């Protein structure tokens, strides 16, 4: 039976209201995105209500002769699975839009509108 290592993601927005003083809006936005200039504070909040659906980011099929010890999800810790996904040289499988972030492009903006 084919075996796969799949990276799934669940994005939970984190938000924080910050004050930025800048000569123009573009500069203010650049500073707001700069984690060094505007580090995240202790009052930042996770917003589970606006979380996106779980998506598939990356996947590889494991040939039978490679990592034969992996037979169930309990066989590999996250480091082994990361090695299979990122360092084994296996070709990444194409992810259908049905399972990826592309399926959510039509979704309304996350967060406050």
HELIX and SHEET records of a PDB file:
HELIX    1   1 UNK A   25  UNK A   33  1                                   9    
HELIX    2   2 UNK A   48  UNK A   50  5                                   3    
HELIX    3   3 UNK A   78  UNK A   86  1                                   9    
HELIX    4   4 UNK A  101  UNK A  104  5                                   4    
SHEET    1   A 2 UNK A   3  UNK A   9  0                                        
SHEET    2   A 2 UNK A  55  UNK A  62 -1                                        
SHEET    1   B 2 UNK A  13  UNK A  15  0                                        
SHEET    2   B 2 UNK A  45  UNK A  47 -1                                        
END                                                                             
